[in-house]
Amino acid sequence: MKYGFIGLGNMATAIIKGMVQNNHFTAADILGFNRSFDKTKNLVDTYQITGCTTLEEVMKADVIILAVQPQSFAELLPKVNEHLFPNQTVISIAAGKSINYLEANLSKATTIIRVMPNINAIVGASTTCFSASKNATNEAKEMVITLFQTIGSIVELPEEQFTIFSAIAGASPAFSYMYIDTLARAAVRAGMDKKQALQIASSAVLGSAKMVMESHEHPWELVDQVCSPGGTTIEGVTSLQNDQFESTIFDAVNAVIKKDHSLA
């Protein structure tokens, strides 16, 4: 099976990197096309993928991955639709473009799957979701799962939950980066070197996420385990609660959802 990428920006590059480092995929079976051939050549040189100089070339792949900005779709999709052939699968990673929109503009497409990875794909740790058109087969869904597991985890969601996903997985890495940096800055204020503080804070957050995922305990049960009676941690926890830590996160998630709805 051949995979054709239209657009070779940071996200496409991360996906291609994940694919070629996985035994399930062969570099020569990955086709890449970009308006600027410099990006194509860079990926050919780095990962030995098959570079394409025209849209017609990349459209010969069995799976087409649309990895361009959504504002380019009005111009791009009619050209893609012109070159589609039966039984091709089209994957879109563009934000804000629904399956209904894609089906309306890609009338010749057999199967359309909408996928939303996040920025952590760059280090192979994306949290990704997907939703498929009604006629998508289990085989097509398994293909998408296999493909995007090369850059992290993936879960199938009803498309109406994409906006919620964008808030708690798409935008939240920025919140987490801010939290890690704030922990480190607090350590700097207390007298620790910033670089060392960032390393420690990042490791602690990574370990905490692993604990939540693997312990099968509710996060608040884990909080209680850390808080010894009359100890230091409970002082920090109650300080966060007094300063509306939880409601601040609620507000941030709701702000992302509200903005996403306005764009749609």
C-alpha positions in Angstrom: 0.0 0.0 0.0 1.3 3.5 -0.9 0.7 6.6 1.2 0.7 10.0 -0.5 1.2 13.2 1.5 -0.1 16.5 0.1 1.7 19.1 2.1 5.0 18.5 4.0 4.9 20.8 6.9 5.9 20.0 10.5 3.0 17.6 11.2 3.4 15.7 7.9 7.2 15.5 8.6 6.5 14.1 12.1 4.1 11.4 10.7 6.5 10.4 8.0 9.3 10.1 10.6 7.2 7.9 12.7 6.2 5.7 9.7 9.8 5.1 8.5 11.0 4.2 12.0 8.2 1.6 12.2 8.7 -1.9 10.6 5.2 -1.8 9.2 6.0 0.8 6.6 8.5 1.1 3.8 10.0 4.5 3.0 9.7 4.0 -0.8 5.9 3.5 -0.4 5.5 7.0 1.1 5.0 9.6 -1.5 5.4 13.3 -0.7 4.3 16.5 -2.6 4.7 20.1 -1.5 4.3 23.3 -3.4 7.9 24.1 -2.5 10.1 21.3 -3.7 12.8 22.1 -1.1 10.7 20.5 1.6 10.1 17.4 -0.6 13.8 17.1 -1.3 14.7 17.4 2.3 12.4 14.5 3.3 13.7 12.4 0.3 17.3 13.0 1.5 16.4 12.4 5.2 14.0 9.5 5.1 14.4 8.2 1.5 10.7 8.6 0.7 9.5 9.0 -2.9 9.4 12.6 -3.9 6.7 13.9 -6.3 6.9 17.1 -8.3 3.2 17.2 -9.3 -0.1 16.6 -7.7 -0.9 13.9 -10.3 2.1 11.9 -9.1 1.2 11.8 -5.5 -2.5 11.1 -6.3 -1.4 7.6 -7.5 -1.1 6.5 -3.8 -3.7 4.2 -2.2 -4.1 6.5 0.8 -4.0 10.3 0.4 -3.2 12.4 3.5 -4.2 16.0 3.2 -1.7 17.8 5.4 -2.2 21.4 4.2 -3.7 24.4 6.0 -7.5 24.4 5.9 -7.6 27.8 4.1 -5.9 26.0 1.1 -8.8 23.6 0.7 -11.0 25.7 -1.5 -8.3 25.7 -4.2 -6.9 22.2 -3.5 -9.9 19.9 -3.1 -11.3 20.3 -6.7 -7.9 19.3 -8.0 -7.7 16.4 -5.7 -11.2 15.3 -6.6 -10.3 15.3 -10.3 -7.6 12.7 -9.8 -9.3 10.4 -7.2 -9.9 6.8 -8.3 -12.2 4.1 -6.8 -11.3 2.6 -3.4 -8.8 5.4 -2.4 -8.9 6.5 1.2 -8.6 10.2 1.9 -7.3 11.3 5.3 -7.6 14.9 6.4 -5.6 16.3 9.4 -6.9 19.9 8.8 -8.7 21.5 11.7 -12.2 22.7 11.3 -13.1 20.9 8.1 -15.8 18.3 8.8 -16.4 15.0 7.1 -19.6 16.5 5.5 -17.5 19.3 4.1 -14.9 16.9 2.7 -17.6 14.6 1.2 -19.3 17.6 -0.5 -16.0 18.7 -2.1 -14.5 15.2 -2.7 -17.5 13.5 -4.4 -15.3 10.8 -6.0 -13.8 9.7 -2.6 -14.8 6.2 -1.4 -13.7 6.7 2.2 -12.9 9.8 4.1 -11.3 9.8 7.6 -10.8 12.9 9.6 -7.8 12.8 12.0 -6.6 15.2 14.6 -3.0 14.7 16.0 -1.4 17.1 18.4 2.0 18.8 18.5 3.6 16.1 20.5 3.7 14.0 17.3 7.1 15.7 16.8 8.5 13.5 19.6 6.4 10.5 18.8 3.9 11.2 21.7 0.9 12.6 20.0 -2.6 12.1 21.4 -4.7 11.6 18.3 -8.4 11.1 17.5 -10.2 10.1 14.3 -13.6 9.8 12.9 -14.6 8.0 9.7 -17.3 8.5 7.1 -20.2 6.1 7.3 -19.0 3.8 4.5 -15.5 3.4 6.0 -14.6 -0.3 6.5 -13.0 -1.8 9.6 -10.0 -2.4 7.4 -9.7 1.3 6.7 -10.0 2.2 10.3 -7.4 -0.3 11.3 -5.1 1.2 8.7 -5.5 4.6 10.2 -4.9 3.3 13.7 -1.7 1.5 12.6 -0.5 4.6 10.8 -1.0 7.1 13.6 0.2 4.8 16.3 3.6 5.4 14.9 3.4 8.9 16.4 1.7 8.1 19.7 -1.8 7.0 20.8 -5.1 7.2 18.8 -8.7 6.9 19.8 -11.9 6.8 17.6 -14.5 9.5 18.6 -17.8 10.7 17.2 -17.1 13.8 15.1 -19.3 15.9 17.3 -16.7 15.4 20.1 -13.8 16.7 18.0 -14.2 20.2 19.5 -13.9 18.8 23.1 -10.9 16.7 22.0 -9.3 19.9 20.5 -9.5 21.5 24.0 -8.3 18.6 26.2 -5.7 17.2 23.7 -5.0 19.7 21.0 -4.7 22.8 23.1 -3.8 21.3 26.4 -0.1 20.7 25.6 0.3 24.5 25.6 -1.3 24.5 29.1 1.0 21.7 30.2 4.1 23.6 28.9 3.0 26.7 30.8 2.5 24.6 34.0 6.0 23.0 33.6 7.6 26.4 33.0 5.8 27.9 36.0 7.0 25.1 38.3 10.5 25.7 37.1 10.3 29.5 37.6 9.0 28.9 41.1 12.1 26.8 41.7 14.3 29.5 40.2 12.8 32.0 42.7 13.7 29.6 45.5 17.3 29.3 44.3 17.5 26.5 41.7 19.1 26.7 38.2 16.4 27.1 35.5 17.6 24.3 33.2 17.8 21.8 36.1 14.4 22.9 37.3 12.8 22.4 33.9 14.3 18.9 33.7 13.0 18.0 37.1 9.5 19.5 36.6 9.1 17.9 33.2 10.1 14.5 34.6 7.6 14.9 37.5 4.8 15.7 35.1 5.7 12.8 32.8 5.7 10.4 35.8 2.4 11.8 37.1 0.7 11.2 33.8 2.1 7.6 33.7 0.8 7.1 37.2 -2.7 8.2 36.3 -2.7 6.0 33.2 -1.3 2.8 34.8 -2.4 2.8 38.4 -6.1 2.7 37.6 -6.8 4.9 40.5 -8.8 8.2 40.4 -6.5 11.3 40.3 -7.9 12.5 43.6 -7.0 9.2 45.2 -3.5 9.8 44.0 -3.6 13.3 45.4 -4.6 12.0 48.8 -1.7 9.5 48.7 0.8 12.4 48.3 -0.8 14.5 51.0 0.4 13.4 54.4 -1.6 14.7 57.4 -0.1 18.1 58.4 2.5 17.8 55.7 3.8 20.1 53.0 1.9 18.9 49.9 -1.5 19.5 51.4 -0.5 23.2 51.9 0.2 23.5 48.2 -3.0 21.7 47.2 -5.2 23.9 49.4 -3.4 27.0 48.1 -4.2 25.9 44.5 -7.8 25.3 45.5 -8.1 28.7 47.2 -6.8 30.3 44.1 -9.4 28.6 41.9 -7.0 26.3 40.1 -9.7 23.9 38.9 -12.1 26.6 37.8 -9.2 28.3 35.9 -8.7 25.1 33.9 -12.4 24.8 33.3 -12.5 28.3 31.9 -9.5 27.7 29.6 -11.1 24.5 28.2 -14.4 26.3 27.7 -12.5 29.2 25.9 -11.0 26.8 23.4 -14.4 25.2 22.8 -16.1 28.5 22.3 -13.4 29.7 19.8 -13.6 26.4 17.9 -17.4 26.7 17.6 -17.0 30.3 16.3 -14.5 29.1 13.6 -16.8 26.3 12.5 
